[in-house]
C-alpha cells in the first residue's frame, strides 16, 4: 500500500505546477522559508486577506489594528495598541479556519485547479485529507457562485450554430438507461439534469443544470391539456437563458423536461427532431445515436457522478465542471483565475 501511495505522489509531482504560469513565476518563490512577509504583502495586494481592520471594542472608538509579527503559523497578527486585542490575519477570508499555513493553502488551491484528487494531493503534500477536502470544498463553492453570477460567460450557440438538448437520466445521452431506483435507495435522491451542448465547437461547449422543481405525480404527465409542469418551465427558462436566438436545436421525443414537443414553443430557435434525423441513417444502422453518445460522453460522466451525490454536492460537481471547462483548459492561467474569483467572492468591505 505504501508503494502505491508513493507512486501516486510521484505522479502528482508533475501536476503541482501551472506550466510556467502565475503560480510558478509569482507564487512559488514566495513559498520558500523566510518569505512569509513578502507572501502576506502579496496576499493583501490580491485582496485575499484584509488590508486594514478596526478594533471592535467600544472603548477603542474604532482604533485601527496594527500589523504585528507573531510566533504563530502565519507569522503575523492584527493587534490593538490600546486594548491589546488580537485578531487573525485570516479573519473573514477564504483561509479562515483552515488548519494549515498559508503556503500550503495556496498549493492546495493549485491542486484543485489541476483536478488532482484530494487523496493524491494529501499524500504528495503530506497534509491531512480533511484539510485538503476543506480547501477543495471552498473552491467548489467559489466556482458555483461565479457560475451563478456570470451566466453570460456560458452562453451557447448563435446564428446557424447547432445545439443539442437532452436530459439525464433519460433521452439519448447513453445507450442504456441508468438505474434510477438504485440511486434513490442509496442517497434518497435522483437528480434530473438538463444538458445543452454546442456540437460544432472543439472541444464541445456544455451547459448543465440540475432541475430544482419537485417532480409531479406521473398521472399529471398523462393528462391532456394540463399546464406545463414546474420542471418543464424551469428547463425552458434555463435553455433560453443560456442559448442564443437563431440557433438550431436538436431535441428528442424521449426526454420529459426538454422534449422536441416542448421546445416547439420556443419560436426564436429552429427545432429539429432526433427521431426525424434517424430516418437518414443507413438501413440497420444507428449511426446518429452512436454519434450522440460520443458527443455526450464527458457530460454523462459528470451526470453520473451527480447521481451519487447529495443535492448541494451535486450542484458543486456541475459548477466545478463548468468552471473548469471555461477556465481550466489553460493550466498557466487557471490558478490566477481562481484567486481572482476568490477575491471577488470574499469581499471585505
N, C-alpha and C positions, 0 to 999 in steps of 0.2 A: 504493500500500500504506500509505503514511504517513497519507493522508487517512482510510482505512478504520480504522486503529488509533486515530486521533484521534476519529473518530465513536464507536467502541466505548467509548473512555474517557469521552466526554461522556455516553453512555448510562448508564454506571456511576455517574456523579456523583450522580444522584438516589437510587441504591440505597445509597450509603455513609452511611446514616442509619437509625436504627430508629424513625423517625416520632415523635420526641419521647419516646422511651423511655429506658432506662437508659444506653445509650451516649451519646445526645445530651445528656442532662441531667447525668449524673455524670462520664462519662469524657472527653468531648470537651474540656471546659475544661482538663483536666489534660494534654492533648496539646500545649498551647502552650509555646513556648520559655520556660525559666525555672521551669517547674513540675515538674521531674524529682523533686525531693524529695517533693513532695506526691503524685506518682504512685507512687513507691516505698512511701510510707507506706500508701497505699490498697491496693496490691498485697499488703502484709503483712496488713492487716486482712481482706482477702478470702481469705487463706491461699493466694495464688497464688505467693508466694515465701516463703522461710522467715524466721521472726522471730528466731531465735537459732541460733547454731552454736557448737560446742566444738572447740577445736584438737585434731586427731588425733595430733599429735606427742607421743610418750610423755613427753618431758621437761617438757611443759607441764601435765601432770596434768589434762587436760580443761578448761583455761582457756577462758573464753568469748571468742569472737572479737568484735571491735569493728567497728561500722558506721562506715565512713570514706569521706569524699569522695575521688574519684579522677579522673584525667584519662583516662577510658576512655568507651566508648559509653554505658554505663549510669550514669555519673557517680558511682557508689558501689561499694564493695567491702568484703568482710569481711577483717579483718586481725587477727593475733595480737599483743598488746602485748609478748609475751616473745620469740617466735622470728621475728616479722615475716612469718609465713606469710600468703599472700594466697589468698582464695577468692572465686569469682564469686558474686554475689547470686542468680544463676540456678541454682545447684547443685541438682540433683535436681528441678527444676521443669519445667513444660511448656515453658518458654522456653529451656532449656539446649541449647546447640548451634545455635540459630537465628541466622543471620548478618544480623541487623538489630536496630535498637534496640527497646526495649520498647513505645514508642509505636506503631511500625509493626506489631509483633506483634499488638497489640490491634485495629488496623484490619483486619488480615488475618483474624483470628477473626471479626470482623463480616462480612467478605466471604463467609466460609464459611457463616455463619448466613443470609445473604441469598441464598445459592445463586448467587453471581456466579462465572462460570467463571474459573479461576485465571489464564488468559492475559489476560482483561479486567482483572482485579484488578491484575496485574503492570503492565499498560500504564498504568492510571489512577494508581496509586500510585508508578510509576517505580521498581519493585523487581524484582530478578531472578526469573524464573519458578521456578527451583528452590527459592528461599526460600518463595515462595507455596505451592508444592506440599508443602513440608515442613510448613508450618503446617496446610494442608488435610488432609494425611495424619494428623497428630496429632489433629485434630478428629474425623476419621473413626474413629480408634482409641478416643477417649474416648466417642463416641456408641455404638460397638459394645459396649464394656464396660458402659456404662449400660444399654443394652437387655438385655444378657445378665443383669445383676444385678437388674433390676426387671421380671420378666415380668408381674407383676400389673398393670402400667400398660398392657399391651397385651392385655387380656382382652376378648374379643368375645362378643356375644350376651347371652342372658338369657331368662327365661320368655316364650315367644311370639315371640322375635326370629328373624329369618330370616338364616341364614348360607349362603354358597355356598362350596364347597370344590372346588378343582381343582388341577392341576399343570401346570407349564411345563417343557419343551415337552410337548405332548400335550393331551388334554382339549378343552374348548370355549372356551378363552380367546381364540383367534384363529380366523378363518375358514380361514387357511392354516396348514400345519404348517411350523415353522422348519426350515431345512436344517442339521440337527444334524451331519451328516458334514462339512460345510464348516467349521463352528465347530471341530470336533475337529482338522481339518487345520491350522487357524490357531494354536490355542493348546493342542493336545493335550488338550482337555478339553471336557466338556459337562455343564452343571450342571442337575440336576433340582431344581425349586423347588416346594414346597408353598405354596399360596396360599389364604388364608381371607379372605373379605370380608363385612362386615355390611351387607347391602344396604339396610336401611331406615333408615340414617343419612345425613345430608347434611352434608359430603361423606362418602362411604362410608369406613368404617374398615377397614384392611387389616392382615393379618399375613402375613409371608413368611418362609419357612425353607428354606435350601439343605440338601438331603439330604447327610449326611456318609458314610453307609454306601456301601460299594462295590457297584456293580450285579452281580447274579448272572448267570451264563450264561443265554441265552434259553431253553434247554431246560428249565431248572429251573422257569420260569414255566408251562410247559405240563404238568408232571407233576401229576396229580391226587393230592390228599391230602398234598402237600408242605407242611411248616410255613411260616408266613408268612416272607417274606424279611426281612432286616435293614432294607431300605429301607422296607418296609411298616410294620414295627414302629416305626421311627423316625417315620414320618409320623403314625401313630396317636397316638404319645406326644405329639407337638407339637400335634396338633389338640385333644387332651384338655387339655393344659396351657394352651391359650390360648382356650378356649371355655367358656361357662357351661352346665352341665347344664340341660336343659329347652328348649334352643334347637332350632329346626327347621334341619336341614342339608340343603341341596340338593347332590347329588353326581351323577356320571355314570358310565357304564359304559366310557368310553373311557380314563380315567386308569388308571394301574397302581398307584401307591402309595396312592391315596386314592379308589378306585373305590366306586361305590354298594354293590357286593357286600361289599367290605372293611369299609365303615363300618357295615354291618348289625350288626357285633359290638359297637358302642358303644350299649348299651341305654339310656344316660342321655340320648339325643337322639332326636328324631323325624327319621328319614332319608327324604328324598324323592328320586325319580329324575328327572333331566333328561329322559330318554327317555320317561317316563310323562307329564311335563308337556307334551312336544311334541305329544301327541295332542290338546291343546286349541287348537293353532294353527289358524287358518283354512286351508282347503284350498289347497295350493300356496304357502303362506307359511312363512317361517322366523322368525317374529316373536320367539320365545323366544331362539333362538340370536343373533339380531341384538341383542337387549337384553343378553344375557350379554356379547357382545363390547364393547358400550358400557360396561357396568359394569366390565369388566376392563381398560379402556384404560390407565389410569395404571399398573396393576400390570404389564401387558405391557411397557410402556416400560422399567420397572426390570429385568424379567426378561431382556429382550433385551440390555440393557447388561451384565448379569451374564454372559451367554453369551460375550461378547467378552473377559472378564477372567480373571485367574488366580483360584485358589480364595480366597486371602486378600483380594484386591481385591474379589472378588465379595461376600464377607461384609461388607466395609466399605460397598459400594454399597447393599446391603439395609439395613444398620443406619442409614446416613445417611438413607435414605428413611423408615424407621420413626421415627427421631428427629425428623425434620422434620415428619412427619405429626402427631406429638404436641406438639412444642414450637415448630415453625417457622411455624405458622399465624398467630401474632401477632408481627409484626416488632418491636413495642415490648418484648417480653419474651424473645425467643429468645436474644439476646446474653447477657443476665443468666443465663438457664438454662444456657447452655453454660459460662460462667465457674464457676457453682456445680458443674457436673459435672466440670470440670477440677480444681477444688479437691478434690472427692471422690475422684478417681482418683489425683491426685498428692499423697498424704498424706505429710507429712514425718516424723511420729513415730507 
